[in-house]
Amino acid sequence: MTNKQTTLAFIDRINAHDVAGLAELMSDDHTFIDAHGNQISGKEKMIAGWRGYFGMFPDYYLEVTEVFEDAGKLGLFGFAGGSYQNKESESWRLPAAWKAEVNEGRVTLWQVFADTKIPFEIIERNT
């Protein structure tokens, strides 16, 4: 697969909530950086992270509308959305961007850029 194909497969696994499939596409030293700059390193930690996030937002999805690639690094733009525990009244959809780095067919970096105020307010209201 090309780097772009690997990244789009990663997004497909996110949209399918396929944690095992995500793990297959992550490098062992995979790094995740959230919209606030918090960093998680290591595939095993991210497997747990994805399970937890899908538990809160079981219909979480990404809509990618544009992809730019340069030397193994990709910039992706579009929207992210979901609803807190499938509650229609607690749904959200917001503009988002992602940076992905791929090496030897594995995603080594997944970084999110988005205003997370709405999802955080929803979590706060429901916990």
Summary of the structure (lengths in Angstrom):
residues: 127
radius of gyration: 14.0
end to end distance: 41.3
largest distance: 42.4
contacts: 359
relative contact order: 0.19
helix: 40%
strand: 43%
